[in-house]
């Protein structure tokens, strides 16, 4: 706009802003109050706009960018902003010797969006230059053998490559550096995903990294936070000892090859779960899934449903005042609302015909219905609810005890004791080191088929 105006000799540019209703909010220009100066410039008028006037076309490059008035963006502070002054000047000292200097240099290059190459990368001296061959930026640091300090000896802090040499894909944002940045986050969130790390690095550090690099960084962070995964097999012995000391009735069995000391399998049944199963509905669900960690394997689990129709989920049952769990009580209420208009024909004190289409026979003494739903679920069907309410007997007495609030409380009455890592030092070494498995484990069904005769069947 300014170049065209200057080429045709205009002294002033007038802009009129019309509001959303189509009314002219007023103009200002060379003859107006705002743009009355005879010098070259630009004036804006209109409600909500700040008048910005340039005194001279020759000074356009020195003025604020007018684009900010139409597309305002505010830079949010980043975590990497603290790295901007890690490299300052000649004579600066670094803690940690050459490694401390290299770490500071990597972070400094990330926050300033440039890459560098090591010309010399030794214990006593480090020299680095900008990755752009024509750029003059360089730095040299070395160890002072007299005082034992690592310091900058030579530093040219001008990038002749300019912004063209900047990049957000910095090779020095390696997996080791990233793992140090995310270690605390991984400790708090052990299921941290690599894709989340990629997004966090972009948002908080302004750097782009690949998924593979982020994945490797997560693995290193887990190693730093929780220890070596392979060594965890050997930790099973002290974990077993602590569990059995806290709760001797729990079952904890570790098997390993007596010749190679390689891990074979592990079976754990906490006494809280064993006792809780006794008050759950008498059906156990067994399932298996693949383990995708370094040594692969399979995980099998057994679960049961409590009276509130959820799988081992703790609730605040102490506030429940009814006899039946909320899930069962809600079902009974819906069933009763359904059968209020049905006709019942008594045959005896316990046997009734419910006149529906088709009609069914209910024996409340034997807890059976010809629709078979009551027998299969242990919970009265709609026909049974109709017959029981007709007989005048207590409906709650015909609901299996697994659906009662008292049974639900018994399911979660016993705690599973947490095992604190602080107890590791108190465990006596068993003298045998369990090594991680090397061979692909067999499918769990094959194991159970080979031991079928030794597995007690549920009655």
N, C-alpha and C positions, 0 to 999 in steps of 0.2 A: 504493500500500500504506500509506504513512504517513498520507495524508489520511483513509482509511477508518478506520484504527486510532485516530486522534485524534478522529474524530467520534463513535465509540462508547465513548470513554473508556478504551481499553486502555493499560496502562502498558508492556507489553512484547510483542514478537512472537517466537514460537519457530518456528524452521525446522529440520526434520529432513532430513538427507541420507542416502539409502539407496544403498549401493554396487551394483555390477552383479550381485552374487550375491543381492540381495534382503535382505541383512542390515542392520539398523539400526546405523548407526555411532555412535549415541549422540545424545542431545539435550541442549540447554542452554537455559535461559530464566531466568525470574525466580527459580526455586527452585534453579537450578544454580550451579556455581562461576563460570561466565563471566557469566551474565546475572543475577546475584543482586541487582543494584542495583534499587531500587524506582523509579528514574526511567524515563521512557519510552525505549525503544530497540529494537534488533533484534540477535539473536544467530544465528550460524551454527555448526553443528557438523558434523564429518565429515572423513574423511581427505583431506588435500591442500588443504583450504580454510583460508584465513586468517580468523580471527575479527575481524569489523569491527563495532564497537558505537557507536551514536549515543547520546550522553548526553541529548539533548533533542530532541523532535520539532520544536521551534521553530528548531533549528539545522540542520535537514536541508539547507537550501540552501547552508550554509557548508561542508558536508562534501564529501569526495571523491566523485566519481560512482561509484556501486556497479556501474554497467554495465561499467566497465573490468575488473572482476573476472571477468566472464563472456565478454566480447568484447574482448580486449586487442589494440590496434593501436598500433604504434610508427611514428612519422613518420620516414621516411628523409630524410637530408639531400639537398637539391636544389642544383643549380648556381646557381640564382637566389638562394640565401640570401645570397650576397655582395653583393646589390643592396639589402639592407634598410636600409642606412645611407647610401645615396647622397645622399639629401636629409635634412639634419639640422636646421639652424636658421638664423635670420637672420644675415647676415654671411658665410655660407659662400661660398668662392670656387670657381670652376670653370675648368678648363683647356679651351681651345678656344673660348672666347667663348660666344655664344648657342647654337651647335650642340652644344657640350659640355654645356651645361645641359639642352637639350632631350633629348639622349641619356640623361642621367642620370635625367631626369624620366620618360621612357618606361619605363626598366627599373624604376624605383621603383614605378610604378603597376602593373607586371606582377607583381612579387613581393608587393605588398600587395593585389592583386586588385580594383583599381578603375580606372575610366576617367575621363578628364578632357577638357575642351574648351579650346582656346586662345581667350582673349578678345583678346589682342594677341600677335602672333607676328612680331616684327620683329628686325632685326639688333641693335638697341641695347636693346630691352626685350621681355620675355615675361611674359604674365599668363595663368594657367590656373586653372580652377575645376572642381569635381567635376561629372561628367556628370549626376548626379542634381540636378535643379533646386532642390530644397529643401535640399540639403546646403550647409553653410557652409565646407567645405574650400576653400582658395584659396592661391595662391602668386604672388608677383610678384618678378621678378629683372630687373636692368638692368645696363648697362655703365657703369662708373665712368670717365669720360673723362679724369680726372686720372691715375689709375694704369693705365688700360687693362684692368682686371679686370672679369669678369662675376660678380656676386654676388647673393645673395638679399636683397631689401630688406624684403619683407613676407611673412609665412608664418603661416597659421592651420592647424595640423595636427590638427584634430578633424573626423572624418566624422560629422556628425549623422544621415546616412542609415543608419548602422550596417551590420551584416552584410548586410542586405537589398539594399544597393547594391553588394555585391561580385559579381564575375563572373570566370570563367576565359576568356571570349571577349573579349579585349582588342584593340580596334582599333589600338592603338599597337604591337602585336606585328606590324609590317608586314613585307613581304618584304625590305626593305633591312636591318632589324635582324636578321631571321632569317638572312639571308645572311652577316652578320658572325659570327653564332654558329656556323654550320656550315661556314665556309670551310675551316678546317684539316681537318675530317672529309672534305669533298668532295675536297680535294687528295689525301688518302690513299686515298679510295674514290671514284674518278671515276664509278662507276655507282650512286652514292647515289640511292635512289628517294624521291620525294616522300612516299609513304606511310610510309617509315621516318622521315622528318623529322617528320611529324605525331605519330608515336608517341614519338619522342625528346623533342619539346617538351612533350608531356603528362607524361612521366615525370620529366624533369630540370628543367623550368621551371614545371610546373603550369599551362600555358596551352593552350587549344584553338584550333587554326587550321584553315582549310579546306584541301582538297587543292590547289586552284588557287593559293592563296597560297604553300603549300609548294613547288609546282612552280616558281613564279616566283622564289622564294628560291634554289632549286637552280641555276637558270639564272644568276642574279646571282653566286652563289658560284663557279660555273665560270668566269664572265667574270673575276672577281677573281683566281682561282687560276691560270687558264691563258691569259687574254687573250681578245680579241674573236674570236668564231668567224668572222666575215666577213673579218677580217684574216689568218686562217690560210691562206687561199688564196695570199696574197702571200708567206707564209713558205715555200711549197713550193720556191722557187728556192734559198734558202740551204740547205734540207734536201737538195735534190738535189746541190748542190755538195759538201756534207760527205760524203754517202753515196758519191759517186764518188771523192772523195779518199781515203776509207778503204778502199774496195774498187772499183777501176776496172773490174772485170769485171761488176759489177752493171749492170742495165738500169733506167734511170729516165727516163721521158719524160713531160713536161708539155706539154699543148696548150692554147692559148688563142686567142681571136679577135684577130687582128692589128689589127682596126679599133677594136673596143670594149674590148679588153684583158680581156674576160670569160672566166672559166675554162670550158674545154670538157671535158677528160678527163685522166686520169692513169693511167700504166701503170708498175708497179714489179715487178721480178723480181730479188731479191737473189741474188748468185752462189752463196751457200750453198744456196739452194733449187734453183737450176738444177743444181748438181753433185749435190745429194742426190737429185733425181729420177732421175738415171742409175742409181741403185742401188735404186730402188723398183720395185715391180711395174709393168710397162709399160702402165698404164692411168691416165689423168688424169681426174679428176672436176671439171667446171666447173659452178658454181652462181652464182646472183645473188640479191640481196635488196634490199629497199627501204631507203633511208636516211631517217630520220624527223627529221633536224635541220632547222634553219631554212631551208636552201636545197634540201632534199630531194635526190633523185638516186638512183643505184643503185651497188651494190658487187658486183663479180664477183671470184671467187677460183677458183684451181685447186689441187687437192690430190691426193695419191697415198698409197697404203698401202705401208708398209715391210714387211719380212719377218716382223715380229711382229704383223701384222694390226691395226695402229693407224695413225691418221692423224697423221703427223709429231709423234709424242710422244717426247720424249727420255727414255732409260732409262740406267741404269748398266750398259752392256753389257760393260764391261771385266772384270767378274767372271764372265761366262759362259764356261764351259770346254768346252761341247759345240760341235759343228759347226753344228747347226741351231738356229735361234732357239727359245726356250721354247714359243712357240705351236705351231710346226711339230713340235717334238719331242713335245709332248703329243698332237698329232693322230696322229703315226706310232705312238705307243705304243698308243693306243686302237684304231687300225686293225689293228695286229698282234695285239692281244688278240682281235679279232673273227674273224680268218681262221686262227687256229691249227689249227682242225679241218677246214679246207677241203682238198679233194683237187686236186692239180695234175697235168695230163697234158702232158709236153713234146712239142712238135712239131719244134723245132730248138733251136739254142743260144739264140735270142732270142725265139722264139714259143712261147706256152704256152696251154693251155686250162684255165681254172679251172672245175671242175665244181661249179657252183652252180645254183640254180633261179631264172632261167634261166642256162645256162652262158655264159661270155664268153671272148673271145680277147684275149690281151695280147701286144703286141710291144714288149719292153723296149728293143730296139735303136732303134726309131723313136719310142719313148715314146708309144705309143697303146694305147687299150683300147676295145673295142667299146661300152662304156657311155658313152664320150666325156667322162667327168668329168676324166680326166688331161689331155686336150688343152685343155679349157676353162680349167683352173685352174693348170696348170703344176706341180701337186703330185700325187704318186702317189695313185690311188684305192685302195680296199681290195683290188680284184683285182690291181692292179699290185704292191702291197706283198706279197701272197701269192706272186705269180710271182717277184719279185725275191729274196725270202728263200729260195724253193725253188732258184733258180739258184745261190745262194751268193755273189752279187755284193754289193758295198757299197751299201746302200740310200741312203746320203747322196749318192752320185754321181748319183742319179736325181731328186734334188730340185733345182729351179731355184735358181740362185745368189741370187735375191732373198730366199730364205728362210734363207740362211746368216748366221751371226753376223758374219762379216767384212763382208758387204754392209751389214748393219745398222749396223755401226760407221762405214762409209763415208758412210752417209746423213747422219749428224750430226757428221762429222769437221770440217766447216768452220763457223766461227761467223758469226753476223750481228752486225756491229759496232754497238754502241749509239751513238746520236747525242746528245751532251750539249748542253744549251741553252747551256752556257758557250762553245761554239764559234760561237755566232751572231755574236758581235762580230768574228770572224776572217773571215767570209764577205764577199767583195767584192760590192757591190750591182750587179745586172745592168742597172740603169737602167730596167727595165720593171716597173710595178706590176700584178700580176694581181688583177683585181676578181672578186668572187663572181658566180656565174651568176644571171641574172634570169628566164630562161625555163625551163619545165619540160623537163628533159632527155629525150631519146628513150629508148625501151626498148633495152637493150643488144643484143638480138637484131637489131633493125633496123640497128644500127651494124655488127654482124658480117656481116649479109647484104650490106650495101653494100660491104664490104671483103673479101668472101669470096675474091676472086681473089688477094689479097695475103697471105692467112694460110697459112703453110706447114702442110701436113698431116702428121700423125704416121704414120710407117711402122713 
